[in-house]
Amino acid sequence: MSSSDQSDADLIDRVKKVHRAFPTGVTIVTTEADGQPFGLAVNAFSSVSLSPPMVLVCINETSSSYPRFFASRRFGVSILSHDQQDVAMRFSRSGGDKFAGLSWHVGENKVPLITDAAANLELEVVSMLMAGTHTIFIGKVLSAETSGKPSLLYSGGGFFDGAQLVPVVTS
Ligand SMILES: Cc1cc2nc3c(=O)[nH]c(=O)nc-3n(C[C@H](O)[C@H](O)[C@H](O)COP(=O)(O)O)c2cc1C
């Protein structure tokens, strides 16, 4: 390994640590192809615009479900609730039928969604940007629902219960 390869690897390690220092929720990003649902766990999710409402997700091009997203005009984002860690684990594994035996439904815009999630979005793809290992999918919101359930949180490589947050006391 050359010294520049080593410094690249060191930088990537430091960047991974930076990401672990940034708590997020956990989403399942879904799509439909040939009548079958596909999805993966994603924490690279962000609001982009409010008018019109748009969000983004970043999907690794090596993911087995990536070609389904690339070919699709619609996708879903289910923000997992605090008691859905098993769903996060199921969708962080690659390949296979992740929806078998799971409680899921089809939204009003024909997008697969996780039932009892903290929130669900259905989106129409408006832009795809290649960025290194990942593609950024920007979607315009077609439908938006919240359940009122607390969210599942991901921080430092572990899952946390968003129902048990301790408020910061302000003086
Ligand atoms: C908490 C968590 C967050 C993740 N975030 C992302 C992400 O933002 N983008 C991504 O491409 N993969 C992400 N992954 C990894 C994918 O879920 C994982 O690679 C999955 O196996 C891909 O499934 P597939 O190969 O069936 O498409 C995340 C995994 C976990 C557990």
The ligand as an SDF file (V2000), in Angstrom:
LIG
                    3D

 31 33  0  0  0  0  0  0  0  0999 V2000
  -28.3880    2.4140   10.4250 C   0  0  0  0  0  0  0  0  0  0  0  0
  -27.9910    2.1100    9.0030 C   0  0  0  0  0  0  0  0  0  0  0  0
  -27.9090    3.1440    8.0850 C   0  0  0  0  0  0  0  0  0  0  0  0
  -27.5710    2.8950    6.7470 C   0  0  0  0  0  0  0  0  0  0  0  0
  -27.5410    3.9350    5.8700 N   0  0  0  0  0  0  0  0  0  0  0  0
  -27.2930    3.7050    4.5670 C   0  0  0  0  0  0  0  0  0  0  0  0
  -27.3560    4.7750    3.6370 C   0  0  0  0  0  0  0  0  0  0  0  0
  -27.6050    5.9230    3.9850 O   0  0  0  0  0  0  0  0  0  0  0  0
  -27.1610    4.4910    2.3130 N   0  0  0  0  0  0  0  0  0  0  0  0
  -26.8620    3.2210    1.8890 C   0  0  0  0  0  0  0  0  0  0  0  0
  -26.6810    3.0170    0.6770 O   0  0  0  0  0  0  0  0  0  0  0  0
  -26.7710    2.1790    2.7610 N   0  0  0  0  0  0  0  0  0  0  0  0
  -26.9980    2.3960    4.0840 C   0  0  0  0  0  0  0  0  0  0  0  0
  -26.9430    1.3700    4.9810 N   0  0  0  0  0  0  0  0  0  0  0  0
  -26.5080    0.0440    4.5160 C   0  0  0  0  0  0  0  0  0  0  0  0
  -27.6020   -0.7300    3.7730 C   0  0  0  0  0  0  0  0  0  0  0  0
  -28.7990   -0.7810    4.5120 O   0  0  0  0  0  0  0  0  0  0  0  0
  -27.0750   -2.1500    3.5280 C   0  0  0  0  0  0  0  0  0  0  0  0
  -25.9080   -2.0800    2.7330 O   0  0  0  0  0  0  0  0  0  0  0  0
  -28.0740   -3.0990    2.8660 C   0  0  0  0  0  0  0  0  0  0  0  0
  -27.5840   -4.4190    3.0000 O   0  0  0  0  0  0  0  0  0  0  0  0
  -28.3270   -2.8220    1.4090 C   0  0  0  0  0  0  0  0  0  0  0  0
  -29.3080   -3.7600    0.9850 O   0  0  0  0  0  0  0  0  0  0  0  0
  -29.3730   -4.3080   -0.5210 P   0  0  0  0  0  0  0  0  0  0  0  0
  -27.9770   -4.7410   -0.9110 O   0  0  0  0  0  0  0  0  0  0  0  0
  -30.3670   -5.4410   -0.4450 O   0  0  0  0  0  0  0  0  0  0  0  0
  -29.8710   -3.1900   -1.3740 O   0  0  0  0  0  0  0  0  0  0  0  0
  -27.2670    1.5700    6.3250 C   0  0  0  0  0  0  0  0  0  0  0  0
  -27.3300    0.5230    7.2620 C   0  0  0  0  0  0  0  0  0  0  0  0
  -27.6890    0.7970    8.5900 C   0  0  0  0  0  0  0  0  0  0  0  0
  -27.7770   -0.3380    9.5670 C   0  0  0  0  0  0  0  0  0  0  0  0
  1  2  1  0
  2  3  1  0
  2 30  2  0
  3  4  2  0
  4  5  1  0
  4 28  1  0
  5  6  2  0
  6  7  1  0
  6 13  1  0
  7  8  2  0
  7  9  1  0
  9 10  1  0
 10 11  2  0
 10 12  1  0
 12 13  2  0
 13 14  1  0
 14 15  1  0
 14 28  1  0
 15 16  1  0
 16 17  1  0
 16 18  1  0
 18 19  1  0
 18 20  1  0
 20 21  1  0
 20 22  1  0
 22 23  1  0
 23 24  1  0
 24 25  2  0
 24 26  1  0
 24 27  1  0
 28 29  2  0
 29 30  1  0
 30 31  1  0
M  END
$$$$
